[in-house]
Amino acid sequence: MRRLRLTIGSKVIHAELYDTPTADALYDAAPFTSRAMTWGEEVVFTTPVQRWREADARRTVRPNELAFWVDKDAVAIELGPDSHLQNEVPLAVPCNVWGRTVEDVEQLRTTRSGAPILFERDEELPAE
């Protein structure tokens, strides 16, 4: 399975990619850097990727799923109020859902706007 590593400030999140065109585009664009923007219960960052809304774009994500906000060319990590307790977290607009994090995104609650982000391929898979 293809994975990406997102270093957001001092936190590291590993993402397992779904089989979608958006996941392919993000994987191909890595590595790149960005800056975190916090918006309510979300951590968002712009990418060099431009995508269209896929047919299966959704208005909700399950906990730890990753969304691509088509209108902003940005990745959205939804923390949501108590997102670890809910089955689905609402999104402001339909987004392409492209992967899920291995780690709980709750650790990103302390992320501040402007935190540096390194988005890169994760070639170091754990031994099975």
LOLOLO-64353 format. One record per atom (N, C-alpha, C, O): x negated, y, z; atom name. Coordinates in steps of 0.001 Angstrom, whole numbers, plus 500000, padded with zeros to 6 digits. Example, Ala and Ser with C-alpha at 12.3 -4.5 7.8 and 13.67 -1.06 7.14 Angstrom:
% residues 2
REC_xx_yy_zz_name
REC_486810_494310_507800_N
REC_487700_495500_507800_CA
REC_486800_496700_507800_C
REC_485764_496681_508465_O
REC_487150_497750_507080_N
REC_486330_498940_507140_CA
REC_487100_500030_507870_C
REC_486591_501138_508039_O
***
This chain:
% residues 128
REC_xx_yy_zz_name
REC_499157_498817_500000_N
REC_500000_500000_500000_CA
REC_499112_501246_500000_C
REC_498132_501334_500739_O
REC_499483_502200_499154_N
REC_498739_503460_499128_CA
REC_499100_504293_500351_C
REC_500243_504319_500806_O
REC_498070_504977_500867_N
REC_498273_505827_502039_CA
REC_497566_507158_501849_C
REC_496607_507282_501087_O
REC_498071_508139_502563_N
REC_497453_509452_502638_CA
REC_497186_509779_504090_C
REC_497877_509294_504986_O
REC_496174_510609_504317_N
REC_495846_511086_505663_CA
REC_496069_512598_505672_C
REC_495527_513328_504842_O
REC_496873_513042_506621_N
REC_497149_514464_506789_CA
REC_496532_514902_508101_C
REC_496946_514457_509171_O
REC_495539_515774_508016_N
REC_494947_516352_509217_CA
REC_495566_517735_509367_C
REC_495329_518630_508556_O
REC_496356_517893_510408_N
REC_497110_519125_510644_CA
REC_496590_519707_511953_C
REC_496921_519234_513040_O
REC_495764_520749_511822_N
REC_495072_521257_513002_CA
REC_494185_520151_513531_C
REC_493328_519653_512800_O
REC_494363_519752_514777_N
REC_493553_518684_515369_CA
REC_494260_517326_515348_C
REC_493721_516341_515854_O
REC_495457_517268_514770_N
REC_496246_516028_514741_CA
REC_496054_515312_513400_C
REC_495914_515956_512360_O
REC_496050_513983_513434_N
REC_495926_513178_512223_CA
REC_497159_512292_512096_C
REC_497535_511580_513027_O
REC_497771_512353_510931_N
REC_498948_511553_510601_CA
REC_498620_510760_509340_C
REC_498105_511318_508370_O
REC_498914_509472_509350_N
REC_498741_508627_508164_CA
REC_500110_508397_507545_C
REC_501083_508126_508249_O
REC_500178_508504_506234_N
REC_501448_508339_505529_CA
REC_501374_507156_504587_C
REC_500425_507019_503815_O
REC_502380_506304_504657_N
REC_502546_505211_503704_CA
REC_503468_505720_502607_C
REC_504542_506253_502888_O
REC_503048_505556_501359_N
REC_503794_506116_500244_CA
REC_504858_505161_499726_C
REC_504637_503955_499616_O
REC_506018_505727_499409_N
REC_507065_504981_498725_CA
REC_506711_504940_497235_C
REC_505805_505644_496789_O
REC_507403_504140_496496_N
REC_507185_504020_495055_CA
REC_508085_505033_494344_C
REC_509146_504688_493824_O
REC_507632_506294_494335_N
REC_508401_507367_493699_CA
REC_507477_508240_492863_C
REC_506271_508267_493106_O
REC_508022_508954_491883_N
REC_507188_509885_491102_CA
REC_506560_510979_491970_C
REC_505430_511395_491711_O
REC_507271_511444_492985_N
REC_506711_512478_493861_CA
REC_505533_511934_494654_C
REC_504520_512620_494796_O
REC_505643_510719_495171_N
REC_504519_510101_495885_CA
REC_503325_509965_494954_C
REC_502194_510241_495354_O
REC_503563_509546_493724_N
REC_502478_509419_492740_CA
REC_501787_510762_492519_C
REC_500558_510836_492505_O
REC_502575_511821_492347_N
REC_502015_513150_492085_CA
REC_501208_513662_493272_C
REC_500134_514234_493086_O
REC_501707_513464_494484_N
REC_500970_513906_495669_CA
REC_499675_513119_495838_C
REC_498637_513693_496167_O
REC_499730_511827_495619_N
REC_498534_510989_495723_CA
REC_497493_511435_494696_C
REC_496309_511550_495012_O
REC_497942_511684_493468_N
REC_497022_512118_492408_CA
REC_496417_513483_492700_C
REC_495282_513744_492303_O
REC_497147_514359_493382_N
REC_496661_515713_493684_CA
REC_495645_515746_494825_C
REC_494867_516694_494932_O
REC_495646_514726_495671_N
REC_494738_514695_496830_CA
REC_493301_514548_496368_C
REC_493036_513825_495407_O
REC_492364_515220_497033_N
REC_492530_516023_498248_CA
REC_492850_517484_497931_C
REC_492487_518008_496878_O
REC_493534_518115_498869_N
REC_493748_519555_498805_CA
REC_493948_520079_500221_C
REC_494191_519317_501157_O
REC_493842_521392_500353_N
REC_494039_522028_501656_CA
REC_495245_522958_501582_C
REC_495660_523389_500506_O
REC_495786_523247_502741_N
REC_496925_524143_502835_CA
REC_496948_524728_504243_C
REC_496016_524529_505022_O
REC_497997_525438_504555_N
REC_498214_526003_505892_CA
REC_499625_525663_506342_C
REC_500567_525712_505551_O
REC_499761_525325_507593_N
REC_501067_524980_508149_CA
REC_501943_526210_508275_C
REC_501483_527301_508610_O
REC_503210_525999_507999_N
REC_504244_526984_508299_CA
REC_505250_526244_509172_C
REC_505656_525127_508853_O
REC_505641_526859_510253_N
REC_506666_526220_511078_CA
REC_507964_526973_510844_C
REC_507995_528201_510757_O
REC_509030_526196_510745_N
REC_510333_526767_510477_CA
REC_511332_525953_511280_C
REC_511690_524842_510890_O
REC_511779_526497_512388_N
REC_512662_525741_513266_CA
REC_511972_524480_513749_C
REC_510922_524545_514389_O
REC_512552_523352_513447_N
REC_512023_522054_513872_CA
REC_511297_521352_512727_C
REC_511337_520126_512619_O
REC_510632_522134_511871_N
REC_509917_521590_510721_CA
REC_508495_522122_510672_C
REC_508215_523247_511085_O
REC_507605_521281_510153_N
REC_506281_521726_509737_CA
REC_506275_521588_508222_C
REC_506529_520509_507686_O
REC_505985_522685_507542_N
REC_506032_522734_506087_CA
REC_504694_523233_505581_C
REC_504066_524081_506215_O
REC_504247_522709_504433_N
REC_503053_523268_503803_CA
REC_503149_523137_502294_C
REC_503674_522157_501765_O
REC_502624_524160_501611_N
REC_502674_524170_500155_CA
REC_501636_523208_499591_C
REC_500639_522878_500234_O
REC_501908_522774_498364_N
REC_501038_521833_497666_CA
REC_500758_522353_496256_C
REC_501453_523255_495789_O
REC_499756_521802_495572_N
REC_499547_522157_494173_CA
REC_500466_521381_493227_C
REC_500334_521486_492008_O
REC_501380_520614_493780_N
REC_502254_519742_492996_CA
REC_503572_520446_492699_C
REC_504159_521091_493569_O
REC_504025_520312_491460_N
REC_505349_520800_491073_CA
REC_506163_519594_490636_C
REC_505733_518821_489779_O
REC_507338_519436_491229_N
REC_508193_518294_490920_CA
REC_509615_518781_490686_C
REC_509978_519887_491086_O
REC_510393_517967_490049_N
REC_511815_518213_489886_CA
REC_512558_517388_490936_C
REC_511997_516463_491524_O
REC_513785_517724_491156_N
REC_514594_516963_492106_CA
REC_514902_515597_491485_C
REC_515471_515512_490396_O
REC_514525_514549_492182_N
REC_514756_513198_491693_CA
REC_516219_512800_491918_C
REC_516903_513377_492763_O
REC_516686_511820_491161_N
REC_518091_511396_491232_CA
REC_518492_510949_492638_C
REC_519652_511083_493029_O
REC_517530_510417_493396_N
REC_517850_509937_494747_CA
REC_517439_510917_495846_C
REC_517268_510521_496999_O
REC_517279_512199_495493_N
REC_516967_513223_496506_CA
REC_518050_513185_497588_C
REC_519219_512912_497312_O
REC_517628_513467_498829_N
REC_518553_513340_499957_CA
REC_518621_514613_500792_C
REC_517718_515448_500755_O
REC_519709_514742_501543_N
REC_519905_515840_502501_CA
REC_519555_515413_503912_C
REC_519678_516204_504848_O
REC_519114_514155_504081_N
REC_518690_513665_505392_CA
REC_517447_512805_505222_C
REC_517182_512256_504153_O
REC_516690_512706_506319_N
REC_515562_511771_506380_CA
REC_515695_510967_507662_C
REC_516274_511429_508645_O
REC_515152_509764_507636_N
REC_515052_508985_508859_CA
REC_513822_509487_509618_C
REC_512931_510083_509014_O
REC_513761_509255_510930_N
REC_512585_509699_511684_CA
REC_511290_509227_511025_C
REC_511170_508075_510611_O
REC_510333_510135_510940_N
REC_508991_509921_510389_CA
REC_508943_509851_508871_C
REC_507871_509615_508313_O
REC_510070_510048_508176_N
REC_510008_510121_506720_CA
REC_509526_511501_506298_C
REC_509698_512486_507016_O
REC_508918_511548_505119_N
REC_508338_512776_504592_CA
REC_509124_513229_503365_C
REC_509472_512424_502502_O
REC_509392_514512_503303_N
REC_510201_515068_502217_CA
REC_509370_516050_501398_C
REC_508427_516664_501897_O
REC_509749_516182_500123_N
REC_509149_517180_499248_CA
REC_510237_518180_498881_C
REC_511241_517833_498259_O
REC_510016_519429_499279_N
REC_510953_520517_499054_CA
REC_510668_521077_497672_C
REC_509731_521855_497491_O
REC_511473_520682_496699_N
REC_511242_520978_495288_CA
REC_511179_522474_495014_C
REC_510309_522925_494269_O
REC_512079_523248_495600_N
REC_512143_524686_495325_CA
REC_510915_525449_495806_C
REC_510645_526551_495329_O
REC_510166_524874_496748_N
REC_509000_525557_497316_CA
REC_507681_524847_497004_C
REC_506620_525316_497416_O
REC_507732_523709_496273_N
REC_506529_522905_496014_CA
REC_505820_522580_497324_C
REC_504602_522714_497437_O
REC_506599_522154_498305_N
REC_506066_521975_499656_CA
REC_506475_520633_500256_C
REC_507522_520072_499933_O
REC_505613_520143_501137_N
REC_505927_518975_501950_CA
REC_506604_519478_503214_C
REC_506174_520461_503817_O
REC_507670_518789_503605_N
REC_508395_519124_504839_CA
REC_508357_517919_505767_C
REC_508735_516809_505393_O
REC_507892_518167_506980_N
REC_507888_517141_508016_CA
REC_508925_517580_509040_C
REC_508722_518538_509785_O
REC_510025_516867_509060_N
REC_511156_517227_509919_CA
REC_510970_516639_511305_C
REC_510882_515422_511467_O
REC_510913_517502_512298_N
REC_510820_517053_513679_CA
REC_512212_516931_514272_C
REC_512486_516004_515034_O
REC_513085_517853_513932_N
REC_514470_517806_514379_CA
REC_514591_517764_515884_C
REC_513669_517320_516569_O
REC_515702_518214_516404_N
REC_515890_518108_517849_CA
REC_515997_516639_518235_C
REC_516908_515931_517807_O
REC_515052_516201_519047_N
REC_515021_514797_519479_CA
REC_515083_513840_518298_C
REC_515806_512846_518345_O
REC_514320_514134_517225_N
REC_514388_513327_516007_CA
REC_514032_511864_516257_C
REC_514487_510984_515526_O
REC_513228_511600_517275_N
REC_512867_510212_517554_CA
REC_514049_509422_518135_C
REC_513992_508196_518225_O
REC_515121_510127_518530_N
REC_516296_509458_519091_CA
REC_517428_509325_518078_C
REC_518401_508614_518331_O
REC_517315_509990_516951_N
REC_518385_509983_515962_CA
REC_518064_509012_514833_C
REC_516900_508693_514590_O
REC_519109_508544_514143_N
REC_518912_507687_512980_CA
REC_518583_508495_511743_C
REC_517844_508027_510877_O
REC_519124_509709_511644_N
REC_518862_510576_510504_CA
REC_518744_512017_510979_C
REC_519398_512432_511936_O
REC_517900_512765_510293_N
REC_517693_514174_510606_CA
REC_518098_514970_509369_C
REC_517632_514657_508273_O
REC_518947_515984_509503_N
REC_519402_516749_508339_CA
REC_518303_517647_507775_C
REC_517434_518127_508502_O
REC_518366_517861_506464_N
REC_517478_518786_505764_CA
REC_518300_519972_505273_C
REC_519509_519853_505076_O
REC_517649_521110_505077_N
REC_518350_522315_504623_CA
REC_518858_522163_503188_C
REC_519924_522674_502846_O
REC_518098_521464_502358_N
REC_518444_521262_500949_CA
REC_518080_519827_500563_C
REC_517300_519190_501270_O
REC_518620_519306_499466_N
REC_518201_517973_499016_CA
REC_516705_517969_498677_C
REC_516205_518864_497996_O
REC_516018_516955_499160_N
REC_514575_516834_498959_CA
REC_514230_515438_498451_C
REC_514973_514482_498672_O
REC_513095_515336_497769_N
REC_512567_514040_497361_CA
REC_511882_513418_498573_C
REC_510966_514014_499141_O
REC_512309_512248_498966_N
REC_511698_511544_500090_CA
REC_510644_510619_499506_C
REC_510952_509750_498690_O
REC_509380_510812_499934_N
REC_508263_510164_499246_CA
REC_507425_509235_500116_C
REC_506547_508549_499593_O
REC_507661_509188_501419_N
REC_506856_508322_502273_CA
REC_507298_508415_503719_C
REC_508267_509092_504062_O
REC_506548_507708_504556_N
REC_506821_507737_505994_CA
REC_505495_507723_506732_C
REC_504501_507186_506244_O
REC_505495_508319_507911_N
REC_504277_508354_508707_CA
REC_504138_507081_509532_C
REC_505129_506473_509936_O
REC_502897_506694_509771_N
REC_502605_505558_510634_CA
REC_502779_505996_512086_C
REC_503385_505288_512891_O
REC_502250_507153_512405_N
REC_502339_507696_513758_CA
REC_503634_508494_513918_C
REC_504224_508946_512937_O
REC_504060_508655_515155_N
REC_505238_509452_515470_CA
REC_504914_510923_515214_C
REC_503888_511425_515676_O
REC_505787_511614_514477_N
REC_505552_513027_514165_CA
REC_505771_513945_515362_C
REC_505498_515142_515276_O
REC_506256_513408_516469_N
REC_506467_514231_517672_CA
REC_505188_514949_518086_C
REC_505251_516032_518669_O
REC_504035_514366_517796_N
REC_502768_515010_518163_CA
REC_502559_516340_517437_C
REC_501693_517125_517824_O
REC_503346_516600_516386_N
REC_503199_517849_515638_CA
REC_504006_519003_516226_C
REC_503953_520115_515701_O
REC_504745_518765_517294_N
REC_505567_519818_517900_CA
REC_504754_521027_518346_C
REC_505288_522134_518418_O
REC_503490_520835_518643_N
REC_502653_521948_519100_CA
REC_501958_522670_517945_C
REC_501190_523606_518173_O
REC_502221_522244_516714_N
REC_501601_522874_515543_CA
REC_502059_524320_515430_C
REC_503241_524624_515593_O
REC_501130_525190_515154_N
REC_501419_526618_514987_CA
REC_501268_527002_513521_C
REC_500453_526430_512797_O
REC_502058_527973_513095_N
REC_501914_528494_511736_CA
REC_500481_528944_511521_C
REC_499878_529570_512393_O
REC_499946_528624_510361_N
REC_498575_528985_510027_CA
REC_497566_527883_510294_C
REC_496415_527993_509872_O
REC_497969_526820_510988_N
REC_497032_525714_511249_CA
REC_496549_525139_509923_C
REC_497344_524959_509000_O
REC_495253_524850_509820_N
REC_494732_524285_508570_CA
REC_495232_522855_508368_C
REC_495428_522101_509322_O
REC_495430_522511_507102_N
REC_495861_521166_506733_CA
REC_494922_520622_505671_C
REC_494638_521287_504674_O
REC_494446_519413_505893_N
REC_493691_518678_504887_CA
REC_494533_517482_504492_C
REC_494905_516669_505339_O
REC_494829_517375_503222_N
REC_495687_516329_502665_CA
REC_494791_515488_501767_C
REC_494321_515971_500737_O
REC_494550_514237_502145_N
REC_493597_513422_501380_CA
REC_494033_511966_501322_C
REC_494857_511512_502116_O
REC_493464_511250_500368_N
REC_493736_509821_500252_CA
REC_493126_509113_501445_C
REC_492042_509469_501908_O
REC_493826_508118_501932_N
REC_493342_507318_503062_CA
REC_492940_505955_502525_C
REC_493772_505064_502357_O
REC_491668_505813_502264_N
REC_491159_504565_501687_CA
REC_490807_503548_502763_C
REC_490532_502387_502460_O
REC_490815_503988_504026_N
REC_490460_503101_505120_CA
REC_491702_502452_505699_C
REC_492305_502985_506631_O
REC_492090_501310_505159_N
REC_493247_500587_505646_CA
REC_492819_499668_506777_C
REC_491731_499095_506728_O
REC_493657_499518_507795_N
REC_493281_498633_508906_CA
REC_493198_497183_508447_C
REC_493903_496767_507528_O
REC_492326_496423_509100_N
REC_492181_495003_508778_CA
REC_493454_494270_509155_C
REC_494073_494562_510178_O
REC_493845_493308_508315_N
REC_495067_492536_508594_CA
REC_494736_491258_509308_C
REC_495634_490478_509626_O
***
